[in-house]
């Protein structure tokens, strides 16, 4: 959109407007954005290279952010974007970059209960970032998180590569999902995808051997393995006879192989 004359008119439901604003910022769009909620006056924003122009002073910036927060929380809004328009408001100007604001707004939504739900929903899924919506890295932790998701990986594989606090990584994933930049491959994605991917019989058999369901996360897999290892490890049953020890050794080897398949 950057630099191109493009007129867009659309209506958005809750959650859709912030995705559009992120894309405007990500594509460094310039123009005039007009948003109208039912029964309210038009809200007009001047964009220059992906940033909303705002009058000088912190109060003006806080007021602008409050307007954006109110609009993205509404159930339905109408939008018109006149792209490529060179509009320069009078007086000193500051900028609020839309991509950065959208990320900060979505990451701030994460609390402990939402974080737990996110872990449950993404457990076992393979996650990656849609390249055209990849956020600009703000620090080294950002670069590690993005690098860890260049190719599809499970959440328990991303954590050690990202080397960042658990809550920060989950906030990052919540933001990516909020702007539809998160690519999810796995059981949930398969159920909704037009071309359903086949299940992995080896992983299914391994999960069944450990007594786990399809949605088991990394911690659940570790707990199941430790529980079975304590009951099957031959060295923990010194009174077992030779036949019993051989059976335990075989079962322990099977459980260990299943665990290694799932992690």
Number of C-alpha atoms within 10 A of each C-alpha: 18 18 16 13 15 14 14 10 12 11 14 17 13 13 15 18 25 25 20 16 23 24 20 25 26 23 17 19 26 28 28 20 22 16 21 17 16 11 6 8 9 14 14 14 18 21 30 25 21 26 24 24 22 23 16 13 11 11 10 14 18 13 12 17 17 11 12 21 15 9 19 21 15 15 14 17 19 16 18 16 24 18 22 20 19 14 13 12 11 7 8 10 14 15 16 19 21 25 25 17 19 24 20 14 16 19 21 12 12 19 12 9 8 14 19 13 11 16 17 14 14 21 22 23 23 21 24 24 24 16 12 10 17 15 20 12 12 9 8 11 16 18 14 18 23 22 15 22 22 14 11 17 18 21 22 17 16 22 18 12 14 20 13 16 10 12 15 15 21 21 22 21 24 23 23 23 16 19 22 15 20 21 17 20 19 19 20 14 16 15 11 9 11 8 9 12 13 9 11 9 9 12 15 16 14 20 22 13 16 21 13 16 12 12 16 19 22 17 12 14 20 15 12 18 20 15 11 16 18 13 12 20 17 20 12 11 14 9 10 13 9 9 9 13 18 13 13 20 16 15 18 20 15 15 22 17 12 22 20 12 14 18 14
